[in-house]
Amino acid sequence: MSCIEVLQQELAAEKESIISHPLYKEINKLTDIQRFAETHVFAVWDFMSLLKSLQMQLTCVSLPWHPVGDGNTRYLINEIVAGEESDVDAEGVRKSHFELYLEAMDQMEADASSIKELLHHTANGKTVQEAMDQLSLPEEIKSFVNFTFNVIEQQPVYVQAAVFTFGREDLIPGMFHKLIKDLSLQLQGKLDIFNYYLERHIEVDGDHHSLLAMEMVSALCGNDKQKWIEATDAAKESLRMRKTLWDGALRLIQQGDEIKNNTFFNK
């Protein structure tokens, strides 16, 4: 068994806790999907920061240019960046998966104000932590984003690669994709872009990019046993943090149902 296969085996329990998370069974109407998207969008965004951190360390992004690291690893990360940062929407227009997700939120009338305000603050010089402190975000989102940026700022590149690869691979079960597709047909196009995003995520992120990313982890860890141990521990923690994020989305959905029920009975 290869090192990468051993790592995947070590993550089986954490992955199953996400794939079988009760969140998915709670989603059955538009408001549930809105609450999910308002939570998940932070993972879509900080995924891009983790990706760009890898690109900065594994390729040359300064002047004058000079070759950095292994040519095959450079190819792997640049290939992933190209797909994530400049994919195509349903009309063939180039955009990042994050921008596509924001368009999906607009179409479904989800509230994207928090993530947009976070982007505004960071674009104007605030750190991610400073920006989040100014927002009224659920603790689950804060914990998730803080973990990601702790990895970016304090962990070596092979650990970042492991978190990127195994903490962010396609862990949304097929039943969720079918649910969104069916609801999209019922909701007069409000979920068309979101459905396209999920399909594109499966096609690109969940297949081609995941294979490239695993190859990248293998190249960075090599035959160093300690690197594989650290990579495995970090990947496990990243999956635990994803579960925490899902817990937060579930809580928001259930709170919304409670408010609706209470309003009904108080009339």
URMO-V573585 format. One record per pair of residues at least 4 apart in sequence whose ideal C-beta (glycine too) atoms are under 8 Angstrom apart, sorted by the first residue. I is the first residue (numbers start at 1). GAP is how many residues later the second one is. D is the distance in Angstrom with one decimal. If there is no record, write none. Layout:
i=I gap=GAP d=D
i=I gap=GAP d=D
This chain:
i=1 gap=4 d=4.7
i=1 gap=5 d=5.6
i=1 gap=8 d=7.6
i=2 gap=4 d=7.1
i=2 gap=216 d=7.6
i=3 gap=4 d=6.4
i=3 gap=215 d=6.8
i=3 gap=218 d=6.7
i=3 gap=225 d=5.3
i=4 gap=4 d=6.5
i=4 gap=210 d=5.5
i=4 gap=213 d=6.5
i=4 gap=214 d=5.2
i=5 gap=4 d=6.4
i=6 gap=4 d=6.4
i=6 gap=222 d=7.6
i=7 gap=4 d=6.7
i=7 gap=155 d=7.5
i=7 gap=159 d=7.1
i=7 gap=210 d=7.7
i=7 gap=221 d=6.6
i=7 gap=224 d=6.6
i=7 gap=225 d=5.1
i=7 gap=228 d=6.8
i=8 gap=4 d=7.4
i=8 gap=158 d=7.5
i=10 gap=222 d=5.2
i=10 gap=226 d=7.1
i=11 gap=4 d=5.4
i=11 gap=155 d=5.8
i=11 gap=221 d=7.5
i=11 gap=224 d=5.8
i=11 gap=225 d=6.2
i=11 gap=228 d=6.3
i=12 gap=4 d=6.3
i=13 gap=4 d=6.7
i=14 gap=4 d=7.1
i=14 gap=222 d=5.4
i=14 gap=225 d=3.7
i=14 gap=226 d=6.2
i=14 gap=229 d=7.4
i=15 gap=4 d=6.1
i=15 gap=156 d=6.3
i=15 gap=224 d=6.2
i=16 gap=4 d=5.8
i=17 gap=4 d=6.7
i=17 gap=222 d=7.6
i=17 gap=226 d=5.4
i=18 gap=153 d=4.7
i=18 gap=221 d=6.4
i=18 gap=224 d=5.6
i=18 gap=225 d=5.5
i=18 gap=228 d=6.4
i=19 gap=152 d=5.9
i=19 gap=154 d=5.2
i=20 gap=153 d=7.9
i=21 gap=222 d=6.7
i=21 gap=225 d=4.8
i=21 gap=229 d=7.4
i=22 gap=4 d=6.5
i=22 gap=228 d=6.3
i=23 gap=4 d=6.9
i=23 gap=13 d=7.4
i=23 gap=223 d=4.9
i=23 gap=224 d=7.9
i=23 gap=226 d=5.7
i=23 gap=227 d=4.4
i=23 gap=230 d=7.5
i=24 gap=148 d=8.0
i=24 gap=149 d=6.3
i=24 gap=151 d=6.4
i=24 gap=152 d=5.0
i=24 gap=155 d=7.6
i=26 gap=6 d=6.4
i=26 gap=224 d=6.0
i=26 gap=227 d=5.2
i=26 gap=228 d=6.8
i=27 gap=5 d=4.3
i=27 gap=6 d=6.1
i=27 gap=9 d=6.2
i=27 gap=149 d=7.2
i=27 gap=152 d=6.5
i=27 gap=226 d=7.0
i=28 gap=4 d=6.2
i=28 gap=151 d=7.5
i=29 gap=4 d=7.6
i=29 gap=154 d=7.8
i=30 gap=4 d=6.3
i=30 gap=78 d=6.6
i=30 gap=153 d=7.3
i=30 gap=157 d=5.9
i=30 gap=160 d=6.4
i=30 gap=161 d=7.7
i=31 gap=4 d=6.6
i=31 gap=222 d=7.9
i=31 gap=225 d=5.9
i=32 gap=4 d=6.4
i=32 gap=221 d=5.0
i=32 gap=224 d=7.6
i=33 gap=4 d=6.2
i=33 gap=75 d=6.3
i=33 gap=77 d=7.6
i=33 gap=147 d=7.1
i=33 gap=150 d=7.1
i=33 gap=158 d=6.8
i=33 gap=161 d=7.2
i=34 gap=4 d=6.3
i=34 gap=71 d=8.0
i=34 gap=74 d=6.0
i=34 gap=75 d=6.9
i=34 gap=76 d=4.0
i=34 gap=77 d=7.3
i=35 gap=4 d=6.7
i=35 gap=75 d=7.9
i=35 gap=214 d=6.3
i=35 gap=217 d=4.4
i=35 gap=218 d=4.8
i=35 gap=221 d=6.1
i=36 gap=4 d=5.8
i=36 gap=213 d=5.1
i=36 gap=217 d=7.1
i=37 gap=4 d=5.9
i=37 gap=64 d=7.5
i=37 gap=67 d=7.0
i=37 gap=68 d=5.2
i=37 gap=71 d=6.7
i=37 gap=73 d=4.6
i=37 gap=157 d=7.0
i=38 gap=67 d=7.5
i=38 gap=72 d=5.4
i=38 gap=73 d=5.5
i=38 gap=74 d=7.4
i=38 gap=76 d=7.3
i=38 gap=214 d=7.4
i=39 gap=99 d=7.3
i=39 gap=101 d=7.4
i=39 gap=102 d=6.3
i=39 gap=206 d=6.3
i=39 gap=209 d=5.7
i=39 gap=210 d=4.0
i=39 gap=213 d=6.6
i=40 gap=4 d=6.4
i=40 gap=205 d=7.5
i=40 gap=209 d=6.8
i=41 gap=4 d=6.3
i=41 gap=57 d=8.0
i=41 gap=60 d=5.8
i=41 gap=61 d=7.3
i=41 gap=64 d=6.5
i=41 gap=71 d=6.7
i=41 gap=74 d=5.0
i=42 gap=4 d=6.3
i=42 gap=73 d=6.3
i=42 gap=76 d=8.0
i=42 gap=99 d=5.1
i=42 gap=102 d=6.5
i=42 gap=103 d=5.7
i=42 gap=203 d=7.7
i=43 gap=4 d=6.1
i=43 gap=101 d=6.6
i=43 gap=125 d=7.5
i=43 gap=199 d=7.3
i=43 gap=202 d=6.2
i=44 gap=4 d=7.5
i=44 gap=53 d=6.6
i=44 gap=54 d=5.3
i=44 gap=57 d=4.9
i=45 gap=4 d=7.2
i=45 gap=53 d=5.6
i=45 gap=70 d=6.1
i=45 gap=73 d=7.8
i=45 gap=74 d=7.7
i=46 gap=4 d=6.4
i=46 gap=98 d=7.7
i=46 gap=99 d=5.4
i=46 gap=102 d=4.4
i=46 gap=103 d=7.1
i=47 gap=4 d=6.3
i=47 gap=37 d=7.8
i=47 gap=117 d=7.6
i=47 gap=121 d=5.4
i=48 gap=4 d=6.3
i=48 gap=36 d=6.6
i=48 gap=37 d=7.2
i=48 gap=48 d=6.8
i=48 gap=49 d=7.9
i=48 gap=50 d=5.6
i=49 gap=4 d=6.4
i=49 gap=99 d=7.0
i=49 gap=100 d=7.2
i=49 gap=103 d=6.3
i=50 gap=4 d=6.8
i=50 gap=98 d=6.0
i=50 gap=101 d=7.1
i=50 gap=102 d=6.0
i=50 gap=110 d=6.4
i=50 gap=113 d=6.8
i=50 gap=114 d=5.1
i=50 gap=118 d=7.5
i=51 gap=4 d=6.5
i=51 gap=26 d=7.9
i=51 gap=29 d=6.6
i=51 gap=30 d=6.2
i=51 gap=33 d=5.9
i=51 gap=34 d=7.9
i=51 gap=113 d=6.5
i=52 gap=4 d=6.3
i=52 gap=29 d=7.4
i=53 gap=4 d=6.6
i=53 gap=99 d=4.7
i=53 gap=107 d=6.0
i=54 gap=4 d=5.6
i=54 gap=23 d=5.4
i=54 gap=103 d=6.7
i=54 gap=106 d=5.8
i=54 gap=107 d=6.1
i=54 gap=110 d=6.2
i=54 gap=162 d=7.9
i=55 gap=4 d=5.5
i=55 gap=6 d=6.7
i=55 gap=22 d=5.3
i=55 gap=23 d=7.1
i=55 gap=26 d=5.3
i=56 gap=5 d=5.3
i=57 gap=100 d=4.7
i=57 gap=103 d=7.7
i=58 gap=10 d=6.8
i=58 gap=11 d=5.5
i=58 gap=15 d=5.4
i=58 gap=16 d=6.1
i=58 gap=19 d=4.8
i=58 gap=99 d=6.7
i=58 gap=158 d=7.9
i=59 gap=9 d=5.7
i=59 gap=10 d=7.6
i=59 gap=15 d=5.0
i=59 gap=18 d=6.3
i=59 gap=19 d=6.3
i=60 gap=5 d=5.1
i=60 gap=6 d=5.7
i=60 gap=7 d=6.8
i=60 gap=8 d=4.6
i=67 gap=4 d=7.6
i=68 gap=6 d=7.0
i=69 gap=4 d=5.5
i=69 gap=5 d=6.3
i=70 gap=4 d=6.8
i=70 gap=149 d=6.3
i=71 gap=4 d=6.5
i=72 gap=4 d=6.5
i=72 gap=143 d=7.9
i=72 gap=147 d=6.6
i=73 gap=4 d=6.5
i=73 gap=143 d=5.9
i=73 gap=146 d=5.1
i=73 gap=147 d=7.0
i=74 gap=4 d=6.0
i=75 gap=4 d=6.0
i=76 gap=4 d=6.7
i=76 gap=136 d=4.8
i=76 gap=137 d=7.4
i=76 gap=139 d=5.9
i=76 gap=140 d=4.5
i=76 gap=143 d=7.6
i=77 gap=4 d=6.2
i=77 gap=139 d=6.4
i=78 gap=4 d=6.3
i=79 gap=4 d=6.8
i=79 gap=130 d=7.9
i=79 gap=133 d=5.8
i=80 gap=4 d=6.0
i=80 gap=129 d=5.2
i=80 gap=132 d=5.7
i=80 gap=133 d=6.6
i=81 gap=4 d=5.4
i=82 gap=4 d=6.0
i=83 gap=4 d=5.7
i=83 gap=121 d=5.3
i=83 gap=122 d=8.0
i=83 gap=125 d=7.5
i=83 gap=126 d=6.1
i=84 gap=12 d=6.5
i=84 gap=13 d=5.6
i=84 gap=121 d=7.6
i=84 gap=125 d=7.5
i=85 gap=11 d=4.9
i=86 gap=8 d=4.9
i=86 gap=9 d=7.2
i=86 gap=10 d=6.7
i=87 gap=7 d=7.3
i=87 gap=8 d=6.9
i=87 gap=9 d=7.0
i=87 gap=10 d=5.9
i=87 gap=13 d=7.2
i=87 gap=113 d=6.5
i=87 gap=117 d=6.6
i=88 gap=4 d=5.0
i=88 gap=5 d=6.4
i=88 gap=6 d=5.9
i=88 gap=7 d=7.6
i=89 gap=4 d=5.0
i=89 gap=6 d=5.9
i=89 gap=11 d=5.7
i=89 gap=14 d=7.3
i=89 gap=104 d=7.5
i=89 gap=107 d=7.1
i=90 gap=102 d=7.6
i=90 gap=103 d=7.3
i=90 gap=106 d=5.0
i=95 gap=4 d=4.2
i=95 gap=5 d=5.7
i=96 gap=4 d=7.0
i=97 gap=4 d=6.3
i=97 gap=100 d=7.0
i=97 gap=103 d=7.3
i=97 gap=104 d=7.2
i=97 gap=108 d=7.7
i=98 gap=4 d=6.7
i=99 gap=4 d=6.6
i=100 gap=4 d=6.5
i=100 gap=93 d=6.9
i=100 gap=96 d=7.6
i=100 gap=97 d=5.3
i=100 gap=100 d=7.4
i=101 gap=4 d=6.5
i=101 gap=93 d=8.0
i=101 gap=96 d=5.8
i=102 gap=4 d=6.5
i=102 gap=10 d=5.8
i=102 gap=13 d=7.6
i=102 gap=14 d=7.8
i=103 gap=4 d=6.4
i=103 gap=90 d=5.3
i=104 gap=4 d=6.3
i=104 gap=87 d=7.7
i=104 gap=89 d=4.0
i=104 gap=90 d=3.9
i=104 gap=92 d=7.8
i=104 gap=93 d=5.3
i=105 gap=5 d=4.1
i=105 gap=6 d=7.9
i=105 gap=7 d=4.6
i=105 gap=89 d=7.9
i=106 gap=4 d=7.8
i=106 gap=6 d=6.9
i=107 gap=82 d=7.5
i=107 gap=83 d=5.9
i=107 gap=84 d=7.4
i=107 gap=85 d=6.7
i=107 gap=86 d=4.9
i=107 gap=87 d=7.2
i=108 gap=82 d=5.0
i=108 gap=83 d=5.8
i=108 gap=85 d=8.0
i=108 gap=86 d=6.0
i=109 gap=81 d=7.1
i=112 gap=4 d=5.5
i=113 gap=4 d=6.0
i=114 gap=4 d=6.4
i=114 gap=21 d=5.5
i=114 gap=22 d=7.8
i=114 gap=23 d=6.2
i=115 gap=4 d=6.6
i=116 gap=4 d=6.5
i=117 gap=4 d=6.5
i=117 gap=14 d=7.8
i=117 gap=17 d=7.8
i=117 gap=18 d=6.1
i=118 gap=4 d=6.4
i=118 gap=10 d=7.6
i=118 gap=13 d=5.0
i=118 gap=14 d=6.7
i=118 gap=17 d=6.3
i=119 gap=4 d=6.0
i=120 gap=4 d=6.5
i=121 gap=5 d=4.3
i=121 gap=9 d=7.1
i=121 gap=10 d=3.6
i=121 gap=13 d=6.4
i=122 gap=4 d=5.8
i=122 gap=5 d=7.4
i=122 gap=6 d=6.1
i=122 gap=9 d=5.2
i=126 gap=4 d=4.2
i=126 gap=5 d=4.6
i=126 gap=8 d=7.8
i=127 gap=4 d=6.8
i=128 gap=4 d=6.2
i=128 gap=17 d=6.6
i=128 gap=21 d=5.2
i=129 gap=4 d=6.4
i=129 gap=17 d=7.1
i=129 gap=20 d=7.4
i=130 gap=4 d=7.0
i=131 gap=4 d=6.9
i=132 gap=5 d=6.1
i=132 gap=10 d=5.6
i=132 gap=13 d=6.4
i=132 gap=14 d=7.7
i=137 gap=4 d=4.7
i=137 gap=5 d=5.4
i=138 gap=4 d=7.3
i=138 gap=110 d=4.8
i=138 gap=113 d=7.5
i=138 gap=114 d=6.9
i=139 gap=4 d=6.0
i=139 gap=109 d=7.4
i=140 gap=4 d=6.4
i=140 gap=104 d=5.2
i=140 gap=105 d=5.5
i=140 gap=107 d=5.9
i=140 gap=108 d=2.7
i=140 gap=109 d=7.8
i=140 gap=111 d=7.5
i=141 gap=4 d=6.3
i=141 gap=104 d=6.8
i=141 gap=107 d=6.1
i=142 gap=4 d=5.9
i=143 gap=4 d=6.4
i=143 gap=98 d=6.7
i=143 gap=101 d=5.9
i=144 gap=4 d=6.8
i=144 gap=97 d=5.2
i=144 gap=98 d=7.4
i=144 gap=100 d=6.3
i=144 gap=101 d=4.5
i=144 gap=104 d=7.9
i=145 gap=4 d=6.4
i=146 gap=4 d=6.1
i=147 gap=4 d=6.6
i=147 gap=90 d=7.2
i=147 gap=91 d=7.1
i=147 gap=94 d=4.7
i=148 gap=4 d=6.5
i=148 gap=15 d=7.6
i=148 gap=93 d=7.9
i=149 gap=4 d=5.8
i=150 gap=4 d=5.5
i=150 gap=5 d=7.4
i=151 gap=4 d=4.7
i=151 gap=8 d=6.6
i=151 gap=9 d=5.7
i=151 gap=12 d=5.2
i=151 gap=83 d=6.7
i=151 gap=87 d=7.6
i=152 gap=8 d=6.5
i=155 gap=4 d=4.0
i=155 gap=5 d=5.7
i=155 gap=8 d=7.7
i=155 gap=79 d=6.6
i=156 gap=4 d=7.2
i=156 gap=74 d=7.7
i=157 gap=4 d=6.2
i=157 gap=63 d=6.3
i=158 gap=4 d=6.6
i=158 gap=59 d=7.0
i=158 gap=62 d=4.0
i=158 gap=63 d=5.2
i=158 gap=69 d=5.2
i=158 gap=72 d=7.4
i=158 gap=73 d=5.8
i=159 gap=4 d=6.5
i=159 gap=71 d=5.5
i=159 gap=72 d=5.8
i=159 gap=75 d=4.6
i=160 gap=4 d=6.1
i=161 gap=4 d=6.0
i=161 gap=52 d=7.2
i=161 gap=55 d=5.4
i=161 gap=56 d=4.9
i=161 gap=59 d=5.3
i=161 gap=70 d=7.5
i=162 gap=4 d=5.9
i=162 gap=5 d=7.8
i=162 gap=55 d=5.4
i=162 gap=59 d=7.8
i=162 gap=69 d=3.6
i=162 gap=70 d=7.3
i=162 gap=72 d=5.4
i=162 gap=73 d=4.6
i=162 gap=76 d=8.0
i=163 gap=4 d=4.6
i=163 gap=5 d=7.5
i=163 gap=71 d=5.3
i=163 gap=72 d=6.1
i=163 gap=75 d=4.4
i=164 gap=4 d=5.9
i=164 gap=49 d=6.3
i=165 gap=4 d=6.5
i=165 gap=45 d=7.1
i=165 gap=48 d=3.9
i=165 gap=49 d=5.9
i=165 gap=51 d=7.1
i=165 gap=52 d=5.2
i=165 gap=70 d=7.5
i=166 gap=51 d=7.9
i=166 gap=69 d=4.0
i=166 gap=72 d=6.9
i=166 gap=73 d=7.1
i=167 gap=67 d=8.0
i=167 gap=68 d=5.9
i=167 gap=71 d=2.8
i=167 gap=72 d=5.7
i=167 gap=74 d=7.3
i=167 gap=75 d=6.3
i=168 gap=70 d=7.6
i=169 gap=36 d=7.6
i=169 gap=37 d=6.9
i=169 gap=41 d=5.1
i=169 gap=44 d=7.7
i=170 gap=31 d=6.6
i=170 gap=32 d=6.2
i=170 gap=35 d=6.0
i=170 gap=36 d=3.2
i=170 gap=40 d=7.0
i=171 gap=68 d=7.9
i=171 gap=71 d=6.9
i=172 gap=4 d=5.0
i=172 gap=5 d=6.9
i=172 gap=26 d=7.3
i=172 gap=29 d=8.0
i=173 gap=4 d=7.8
i=174 gap=4 d=6.3
i=175 gap=4 d=6.3
i=176 gap=4 d=6.6
i=176 gap=22 d=7.9
i=177 gap=4 d=6.4
i=177 gap=21 d=5.4
i=177 gap=22 d=7.6
i=177 gap=25 d=7.0
i=178 gap=4 d=6.2
i=179 gap=4 d=6.1
i=180 gap=4 d=6.1
i=180 gap=11 d=5.9
i=180 gap=14 d=6.3
i=180 gap=15 d=5.2
i=180 gap=18 d=5.9
i=181 gap=4 d=7.2
i=181 gap=14 d=5.5
i=182 gap=4 d=6.8
i=183 gap=4 d=5.6
i=183 gap=8 d=5.7
i=184 gap=5 d=7.3
i=184 gap=6 d=7.5
i=184 gap=7 d=3.8
i=184 gap=8 d=5.7
i=184 gap=10 d=7.4
i=184 gap=11 d=4.6
i=187 gap=4 d=5.6
i=191 gap=4 d=5.4
i=192 gap=4 d=6.4
i=193 gap=4 d=6.3
i=194 gap=4 d=6.6
i=195 gap=4 d=6.4
i=196 gap=4 d=6.1
i=197 gap=4 d=6.1
i=198 gap=4 d=6.6
i=199 gap=4 d=6.3
i=200 gap=4 d=5.8
i=200 gap=5 d=7.9
i=201 gap=4 d=4.8
i=201 gap=5 d=6.3
i=202 gap=4 d=4.6
i=202 gap=5 d=7.2
i=203 gap=4 d=6.4
i=203 gap=5 d=7.9
i=204 gap=4 d=5.9
i=204 gap=5 d=5.8
i=205 gap=4 d=5.0
i=205 gap=5 d=6.8
i=206 gap=4 d=5.9
i=207 gap=4 d=7.0
i=208 gap=4 d=6.6
i=209 gap=4 d=6.0
i=210 gap=4 d=6.4
i=211 gap=4 d=6.6
i=212 gap=4 d=6.4
i=213 gap=4 d=6.7
i=214 gap=4 d=6.5
i=215 gap=4 d=6.4
i=216 gap=4 d=6.3
i=217 gap=4 d=6.0
i=217 gap=14 d=6.5
i=218 gap=4 d=7.7
i=220 gap=7 d=7.4
i=221 gap=6 d=4.2
i=221 gap=7 d=5.1
i=221 gap=10 d=5.7
i=222 gap=5 d=7.1
i=224 gap=4 d=6.8
i=225 gap=4 d=6.5
i=226 gap=4 d=6.4
i=227 gap=4 d=6.0
i=228 gap=4 d=6.2
i=229 gap=4 d=6.4
i=230 gap=4 d=6.3
i=231 gap=4 d=6.2
i=232 gap=4 d=6.4
i=233 gap=4 d=6.5
i=234 gap=4 d=6.3
i=235 gap=4 d=6.7
i=236 gap=4 d=6.5
i=237 gap=4 d=6.4
i=238 gap=4 d=6.6
i=239 gap=4 d=6.6
i=240 gap=4 d=6.6
i=241 gap=4 d=6.6
i=242 gap=4 d=6.5
i=243 gap=4 d=6.4
i=244 gap=4 d=6.7
i=245 gap=4 d=6.7
i=246 gap=4 d=6.3
i=247 gap=4 d=6.4
i=248 gap=4 d=6.6
i=249 gap=4 d=6.5
i=250 gap=4 d=6.3
i=251 gap=4 d=6.1
i=252 gap=4 d=6.5
i=253 gap=4 d=6.7
i=254 gap=4 d=6.4
i=255 gap=4 d=6.4
i=256 gap=4 d=6.4
i=257 gap=4 d=6.2
i=258 gap=4 d=6.2
i=259 gap=4 d=6.2
i=260 gap=4 d=6.4
i=261 gap=4 d=6.5
i=262 gap=4 d=6.1
i=263 gap=4 d=7.0
